[in-house]
Amino acid sequence: MKSLRAFIPSLLAVTLPAIAITTPQIIASSLSSDCLQYRVVGICYWLLCTPFGCTVRTSVKVKHNIPELVVSSYSHPGDNSWREMALTDAGASGTLGGGDTNPRITNSKTKIRYKDAAAIGHPADAAFFKFLSAYGYSCSSNVVPFQPYFLSVLDSLAWRSGVPEMLYPEALTPGLREVGQAGDLWGNVYPRAGALGQTHDYKAGAVVAQRTADIVTRTGQIHVYLPLISSPRPGYWPPSPVQEGIPGNHAWQMLTPSMSMSCAIFPDRSITDTYADRLSSDGSYAWALWRPYSCCQRRGQTLLGSTGG
């Protein structure tokens, strides 16, 4: 009881991010046909057998994206811009803040930034699937709304030190597993930790979000997290793990500091864009992570095959 009394004041002292978003706003953002990308991609062939014989039946194969996670990156514990989730790590005792950990002149070409991160189950659920039902047959995801899949404050050893991933080939090989493009490198995915060299705060936040999604959508990673994995089955094809720079593998929808009703992968604008309109005043950012699923209605005991992607 004593420890609980000591914990409550720390929660009450939390200051919410200057630019915050609420659960209803996040749910409303999921009603985006651009991010959904619903399409019919082929046909599934099923073998249906009864005591009277066997026959082949078909069903339409569809593909669309599902908003699975709200991924946030922010400079201090408790600064998650998802208002209702800001307390998930605010009470972590002994946790250091981050932000611009190496202040330099404004035109400096190098700067080390550190951000905490969170990946939490997208809250849309029923509202999104009601919106999706208007398109016809649809696929499902096993994501649990409001479930924390990753909180960097619980993964502090790996997230703050970069050990052991700083020694991985992906971290030591230039050009391998990097976010950005020629002439506009945002940062390396490995080591998947909170610190990186980047002068632009939005780009730093985006790379941290990419690192977080990379961890959560894989199993067996040396981090403290819950993997978000769906197993394939006849007539159901879940997405591959998130991989940067691959169109169709995943998509990001910006939620804060400004909400977008469209989706893209990083880098999400042209090389000449300064991203000034996307800079957060307090270093807090949030995106919805959409991932593609393919499925078809079961029409028999055995799936003989399918056409389309």
C-alpha positions as CSV (number, residue, x, y, z in Angstrom):
1,M,0.0,0.0,0.0
2,K,2.9,2.3,0.8
3,S,4.4,1.8,-2.6
4,L,1.1,2.5,-4.3
5,R,0.8,5.9,-2.4
6,A,4.3,6.7,-3.5
7,F,3.5,5.9,-7.1
8,I,0.3,8.0,-7.4
9,P,2.0,11.4,-7.0
10,S,4.4,10.5,-9.8
11,L,1.5,9.9,-12.1
12,L,-0.3,13.1,-11.1
13,A,2.9,15.1,-11.9
14,V,3.0,13.8,-15.4
15,T,2.7,16.6,-18.0
16,L,1.0,15.5,-21.2
17,P,2.7,16.2,-24.5
18,A,2.1,19.6,-26.1
19,I,0.6,17.9,-29.1
20,A,-1.5,15.0,-28.0
21,I,-4.1,12.8,-29.7
22,T,-7.0,11.0,-28.1
23,T,-8.4,7.5,-28.6
24,P,-11.5,8.7,-30.5
25,Q,-9.3,10.7,-32.9
26,I,-7.2,7.6,-33.5
27,I,-10.3,5.5,-34.2
28,A,-11.6,8.2,-36.6
29,S,-8.2,8.2,-38.4
30,S,-8.6,4.5,-39.2
31,L,-11.5,5.2,-41.6
32,S,-9.2,5.9,-44.5
33,S,-9.7,4.2,-47.8
34,D,-6.2,5.3,-48.9
35,C,-4.6,3.4,-46.1
36,L,-7.0,0.5,-46.4
37,Q,-6.0,-0.3,-50.0
38,Y,-8.9,-2.8,-50.4
39,R,-8.8,-4.9,-53.6
40,V,-9.8,-8.2,-55.1
41,V,-6.6,-9.9,-56.1
42,G,-7.6,-13.4,-57.2
43,I,-9.6,-16.6,-56.6
44,C,-9.2,-19.5,-54.2
45,Y,-10.0,-23.1,-55.2
46,W,-11.5,-25.4,-52.5
47,L,-12.1,-29.1,-52.6
48,L,-15.5,-29.9,-51.0
49,C,-16.2,-33.6,-50.4
50,T,-19.5,-35.1,-49.2
51,P,-20.9,-38.7,-49.0
52,F,-22.2,-38.0,-52.5
53,G,-18.8,-37.1,-54.0
54,C,-16.3,-34.2,-54.4
55,T,-16.5,-30.9,-56.1
56,V,-14.4,-27.8,-56.6
57,R,-15.7,-24.5,-55.3
58,T,-14.2,-21.1,-55.6
59,S,-14.2,-17.9,-53.5
60,V,-12.9,-14.4,-54.1
61,K,-9.4,-13.6,-52.7
62,V,-9.1,-10.1,-51.3
63,K,-6.2,-8.1,-49.9
64,H,-6.2,-5.1,-47.7
65,N,-4.4,-3.3,-44.9
66,I,-5.3,-3.3,-41.2
67,P,-4.2,-0.7,-38.7
68,E,-2.5,-2.9,-36.0
69,L,-0.3,-0.6,-33.9
70,V,0.1,2.9,-32.7
71,V,3.8,3.4,-32.7
72,S,5.1,6.5,-30.8
73,S,8.6,7.9,-30.3
74,Y,9.2,10.7,-27.8
75,S,12.0,12.4,-25.9
76,H,11.0,11.6,-22.3
77,P,9.1,8.8,-20.5
78,G,5.5,9.8,-20.2
79,D,5.6,12.0,-23.3
80,N,3.7,9.5,-25.5
81,S,1.4,11.7,-27.6
82,W,-1.5,9.2,-27.3
83,R,-3.1,10.9,-24.4
84,E,-4.7,7.9,-22.7
85,M,-1.5,5.9,-23.0
86,A,0.9,8.6,-21.7
87,L,0.9,7.0,-18.3
88,T,2.0,3.5,-19.4
89,D,5.7,4.4,-18.8
90,A,5.5,7.7,-17.0
91,G,5.9,6.1,-13.6
92,A,9.0,4.1,-14.4
93,S,11.4,4.9,-11.6
94,G,15.0,5.8,-12.3
95,T,14.3,6.2,-16.0
96,L,16.4,8.9,-17.8
97,G,15.0,11.2,-20.4
98,G,16.4,11.6,-23.9
99,G,15.9,14.1,-26.7
100,D,18.9,16.0,-28.2
101,T,21.7,14.5,-26.1
102,N,24.5,16.2,-27.9
103,P,23.5,19.9,-28.5
104,R,25.5,21.6,-31.2
105,I,25.2,24.6,-33.5
106,T,22.1,24.6,-35.8
107,N,24.1,23.9,-39.0
108,S,26.0,21.0,-37.5
109,K,26.1,17.9,-39.7
110,T,26.1,15.5,-36.8
111,K,23.9,15.2,-33.8
112,I,23.0,12.3,-31.5
113,R,19.4,12.1,-30.6
114,Y,17.7,9.7,-28.2
115,K,14.0,8.7,-28.1
116,D,11.9,6.3,-26.1
117,A,9.3,4.3,-28.0
118,A,6.0,2.5,-27.5
119,A,4.0,0.1,-29.7
120,I,0.4,-0.3,-28.5
121,G,-2.5,-2.2,-30.1
122,H,-4.6,0.1,-32.3
123,P,-7.9,1.0,-30.7
124,A,-10.1,1.1,-33.8
125,D,-11.3,-2.5,-33.7
126,A,-15.1,-2.6,-34.0
127,A,-15.3,0.8,-35.7
128,F,-12.7,-0.1,-38.3
129,F,-14.2,-3.5,-39.1
130,K,-17.7,-1.9,-39.4
131,F,-16.1,0.5,-42.0
132,L,-14.4,-2.4,-43.7
133,S,-17.6,-4.5,-43.9
134,A,-18.9,-2.1,-46.5
135,Y,-16.3,-3.4,-48.9
136,G,-17.3,-7.0,-48.7
137,Y,-15.4,-10.0,-47.4
138,S,-12.4,-9.1,-45.2
139,C,-9.5,-10.5,-43.3
140,S,-8.8,-10.3,-39.5
141,S,-5.8,-9.7,-37.3
142,N,-5.0,-11.1,-33.9
143,V,-3.8,-7.7,-32.5
144,V,-5.3,-6.8,-29.2
145,P,-6.5,-3.2,-28.9
146,F,-4.7,-1.1,-26.2
147,Q,-2.2,-4.0,-25.6
148,P,1.3,-2.7,-25.1
149,Y,3.5,-4.8,-27.4
150,F,6.7,-2.7,-26.7
151,L,7.6,-0.1,-24.1
152,S,11.2,1.0,-24.3
153,V,11.4,1.8,-20.6
154,L,10.9,-2.0,-20.0
155,D,13.6,-2.8,-22.5
156,S,16.1,-0.2,-21.0
157,L,19.2,-2.4,-21.2
158,A,19.1,-3.1,-24.9
159,W,17.3,0.1,-25.8
160,R,19.8,2.4,-24.1
161,S,23.0,0.5,-24.7
162,G,22.5,-1.0,-28.2
163,V,24.1,-4.2,-26.9
164,P,24.4,-6.7,-28.5
165,E,22.9,-5.4,-31.7
166,M,25.7,-2.9,-32.3
167,L,27.9,-5.8,-33.2
168,Y,25.4,-7.4,-35.7
169,P,26.4,-7.4,-39.4
170,E,23.4,-5.2,-40.1
171,A,24.8,-2.5,-37.8
172,L,28.4,-2.7,-39.1
173,T,27.7,-2.9,-42.8
174,P,27.1,0.5,-44.6
175,G,24.1,0.4,-46.8
176,L,22.5,-2.6,-45.1
177,R,19.1,-2.1,-43.4
178,E,18.9,1.7,-43.7
179,V,16.0,4.1,-43.8
180,G,16.2,6.8,-46.5
181,Q,17.5,7.1,-50.0
182,A,20.6,8.3,-51.8
183,G,21.5,11.8,-50.6
184,D,18.9,11.6,-47.8
185,L,19.9,8.9,-45.3
186,W,17.6,9.0,-42.3
187,G,19.4,6.4,-40.2
188,N,20.2,2.7,-39.8
189,V,17.7,0.2,-38.4
190,Y,20.4,-1.6,-36.4
191,P,21.2,-1.4,-33.7
192,R,17.5,-1.2,-32.7
193,A,18.0,1.2,-29.9
194,G,16.9,4.7,-28.9
195,A,20.0,6.7,-30.0
196,L,21.0,7.6,-33.5
197,G,22.9,10.2,-35.4
198,Q,20.4,12.5,-37.0
199,T,20.1,16.3,-37.1
200,H,16.4,16.3,-38.1
201,D,14.1,15.5,-35.2
202,Y,11.2,14.1,-37.3
203,K,13.5,11.8,-39.2
204,A,15.0,10.6,-35.9
205,G,11.5,9.9,-34.6
206,A,10.6,8.0,-37.8
207,V,13.7,5.8,-37.6
208,V,12.9,5.0,-34.0
209,A,9.4,4.0,-35.0
210,Q,10.8,1.8,-37.8
211,R,13.1,0.1,-35.4
212,T,10.2,-0.5,-33.0
213,A,8.0,-2.1,-35.7
214,D,11.0,-4.2,-36.8
215,I,11.2,-5.7,-33.3
216,V,7.6,-6.2,-32.6
217,T,6.7,-8.0,-35.9
218,R,9.4,-10.7,-35.4
219,T,9.9,-13.5,-32.9
220,G,13.0,-14.3,-30.9
221,Q,14.5,-10.8,-30.7
222,I,16.8,-9.9,-27.8
223,H,14.4,-7.4,-26.4
224,V,11.6,-7.2,-23.8
225,Y,8.4,-7.2,-25.9
226,L,5.3,-9.1,-27.1
227,P,5.6,-10.3,-30.7
228,L,2.7,-9.5,-33.0
229,I,2.6,-12.5,-35.2
230,S,-0.2,-14.2,-37.1
231,S,0.1,-17.8,-38.4
232,P,-0.9,-18.6,-42.0
233,R,-3.6,-21.1,-42.6
234,P,-5.6,-22.3,-45.6
235,G,-7.2,-19.2,-47.1
236,Y,-5.4,-16.8,-44.9
237,W,-2.1,-15.1,-45.6
238,P,-0.8,-12.7,-42.9
239,P,1.9,-10.1,-43.6
240,S,5.7,-10.6,-43.5
241,P,7.7,-8.9,-40.8
242,V,8.1,-5.1,-41.3
243,Q,11.0,-4.3,-43.6
244,E,11.9,-0.7,-44.4
245,G,11.8,0.6,-48.0
246,I,9.5,-2.2,-49.4
247,P,6.2,-0.9,-50.8
248,G,3.3,-3.1,-49.9
249,N,5.1,-4.6,-46.9
250,H,3.6,-2.0,-44.5
251,A,2.5,1.6,-44.4
252,W,2.7,4.5,-41.9
253,Q,-0.1,6.9,-41.2
254,M,1.0,10.0,-39.3
255,L,-1.1,10.8,-36.2
256,T,0.9,13.5,-34.5
257,P,2.0,16.3,-34.6
258,S,-0.5,16.5,-37.4
259,M,-3.0,13.8,-38.6
260,S,-2.9,12.5,-42.1
261,M,-5.6,10.4,-43.8
262,S,-3.1,8.9,-46.2
263,C,-0.3,6.3,-45.8
264,A,3.3,5.9,-47.0
265,I,6.6,4.2,-46.2
266,F,9.6,6.2,-44.9
267,P,11.0,8.4,-46.5
268,D,7.4,9.7,-47.0
269,R,8.2,12.7,-49.0
270,S,10.7,13.9,-51.7
271,I,14.4,14.3,-51.0
272,T,14.0,18.2,-51.3
273,D,11.3,18.4,-48.6
274,T,12.4,19.9,-45.3
275,Y,9.6,18.3,-43.3
276,A,9.2,21.5,-41.4
277,D,5.5,21.1,-41.1
278,R,6.0,17.7,-39.4
279,L,8.4,18.8,-36.6
280,S,7.0,18.4,-33.2
281,S,7.5,21.2,-30.6
282,D,8.3,18.7,-27.9
283,G,9.9,15.9,-29.9
284,S,6.9,13.5,-29.6
285,Y,5.5,11.7,-32.7
286,A,3.0,9.0,-33.4
287,W,2.0,6.9,-36.4
288,A,-0.5,4.1,-37.1
289,L,1.2,1.0,-38.6
290,W,-0.9,-0.6,-41.3
291,R,0.0,-4.1,-42.5
292,P,-1.4,-6.1,-45.5
293,Y,-3.5,-9.3,-45.2
294,S,-4.9,-11.6,-47.9
295,C,-7.7,-14.0,-47.4
296,C,-10.6,-15.8,-49.0
297,Q,-13.8,-17.4,-47.7
298,R,-13.5,-21.1,-46.9
299,R,-15.7,-23.2,-49.3
300,G,-14.4,-26.7,-48.7
301,Q,-12.1,-28.9,-46.6
302,T,-9.0,-28.5,-48.7
303,L,-7.4,-25.5,-50.4
304,L,-6.2,-26.6,-53.8
305,G,-4.6,-23.3,-54.6
306,S,-5.2,-19.6,-55.3
307,T,-4.4,-17.0,-57.9
308,G,-3.3,-13.4,-57.2
309,G,-1.1,-11.9,-54.6
